[in-house]
Amino acid sequence: MNKSAILHIPQSHYAFPNSEFNMTIRLRVAAEDTITCSLYIGDRACNKSPVEFTQLPMRVVVKDEVFAYYEAVFDTPFNRVCYYFKLEDNEDWIYYYADRFTRELPDISLEGNLIEGRSEYYQYPFILRDEIPGVPEWFKEAVVYNIFPDSFATGKESLNVKDKQLTLKDGNISKAFLGGTIQGIKENVEYMKEMGFNCIYLNPIFTAGEYHKYDLLDYYHIDPCLGSDEEFKELVEEVHNKGMHIVIDGVFNHCSWYFFAFDDVVKNGENSIYKDWFYNLTFPVIRPENGEIPEYACFAYEKKMPKLNTSNVEVQKYFTGVCRHWLKEYKVDGWRLDVANEVARDFWRAFRKAAKEENPEAVLIGEVWENAESWLRGDAFDSTMNYDFRKHCREFFAFGSRDAFQFAGDIGAMLLRYPTNIALGQLNLLDTHDVPRFLSLCRNDIRRWKLAYIFLMLFPGVPSLFYGDEKKIAGITEPEYRRPMEWQSKDEDFEAFIKEVLSVRKKYITAASGYEAVQAGKGSKLYSFARVGVKARILICLNAGDEEEAAELPEITEVLIEHAVADRDRNQAKISAFGFGIYITK
């Protein structure tokens, strides 16, 4: 038994409540060890000594090249829990608690007297109902369509490409590159709904200088190149009338160097009342020209986007006001929060408090590209953009650099990274405005893209499709992957496939549907997984390799979608290169 590999972390994604009287507890062990794990739970406020424990079996839910992860999900009659583990390896066994290995439990007897050591067990002190991690229920059932506004539409299934620039009342300039508008988005809400999407996420729409609208000038108005405040209000109403939701982009890490507060600092220097609104200023504050490096902190290396001092209370007050304004006056359903992991945590605590006071069901999605565990503890975000999902899909479906066993371990560990309720609310994606199109990573092989799309739509979490993926938009460079929506592109068979997969999700899968890897062999490129819901057990078989492979099938009761599958019977099917099958099975 490799004891150095064994890990449990109390009150973390290894031990968390799913509801007031239901918990999940996990344990990590070495992959090479063959261990039977048992969990013993007791009432930490038990009035008997020694504490009475109940034994529960644990099962392996994920196994990768290094570790195996055991899990027990159980109802508990008490909400103050103490627990320990028993590990058995062939003839050997040991207890594991308090981060140590022993053959004795804390409750021991010395000369007939009981020595009480219940505090030495692992503890979940109290399941407080308002601290149970969660995501707004509507969002866990969302299927998101992500729009880059400048690139999308000016009318119904049309984009009149036209760059423009407008002079604002204060003399600043607002630019558009392709000319997409809020009105154009509104005229295509039905298009998105008909495809099967029920939530729209818009990249920035507030008044800004550049076409991308990440250099904010005014947080309280729609950029005039995109439209008017009233047109946006009408868009939100149209979205809600269709039974859909809408999420907008919040850029609070930085602003434009012509934003009123930064402009005041440039003009008034140390006498500016806004001098503490920004990060690492040196006086006088000068907007650098040409290739000069700014003498103030900014977003990345963008001198035109000075970094806000989000630890400043006045900055927090200003932006919580912005938060409330769009939730209250325009009834948006939530925020995607830009560069979220570079913003002060107290800022997000204040922002979350304001958002949930205005609308308890508002969703907060942080842009965090790495492990976001520390941001998903109930005091900041509900969800984050799951770029690791994209990474694993890229390696398996697009590049073919991982086999099915490795892929299963990668995505399994990703699922276990957060408490279950939180994992079900992660925003899974293949494309965004910041990365090359996934189709290009697939070398324009639409077969590979289709497999990744099926996985995106049927895997646990909230799927997000970037505008134009359904039109086979490709691109490696920024102008390419933000290219105009190709409304003129008509591929009826491909768009029917997009809708068909979405219809399977809508009909058979909910956030509550269980997930399990079914077939993922070493050296194989065939990955099969199941989602088990109230209506049916759905089996999804994806062959990401260039050779035919045999998929093991339980008894099939219905074929939902199938491509490049031969010799199918009740127990097995031969799936050709880059083929797939989606079945209802027993």
Secondary structure, DSSP 8 states (H G I E B T S, - for coil): --GGG-B--TTBTTEEEEETTEEEEEEEEETT---EEEEEEEETT-SSSS--EEEEE-EEEEE-SSEEEEEEEEE-S-SSEEEEEEEEETTEEEEEETTEEESS-S-EEETTEEE--GGGSEEE----GGGS----HHHHT--EEEE-HHHH-SBTTB-----EEEE-TTS-EEEESS---HHHHHTTHHHHHHHT--EEEE---EEESSTT--SEEEEEEE-TTT--HHHHHHHHHHHHHTT-EEEEEE--SB--TTSHHHHHHHHHGGG-TTGGGBSS--SS-----TT---SS-EETTEEEEEBB-TTSHHHHHHHHHHHHHHHHHS---EEEETTGGGS-HHHHHHHHHHHHHH-TT-EEEE---S--GGG-SSSS-SEEEEHHHHHHHIIIIIS--S-HHHHHHHHHHHHTTS-HHHHTT-EEES--TTS--HHHHTTT-HHHHHHHHHHHHHSSSEEEEETTGGGT---SSHHHHT----TT---HHHHHHHHHHHHHHHHH--TT-EEEEEE--TT--EEEEEEE-SS-EEEEEEE-SSS-EEEE---EEEEEEEEEEES--SSEEEEEEEEEEEEEE-
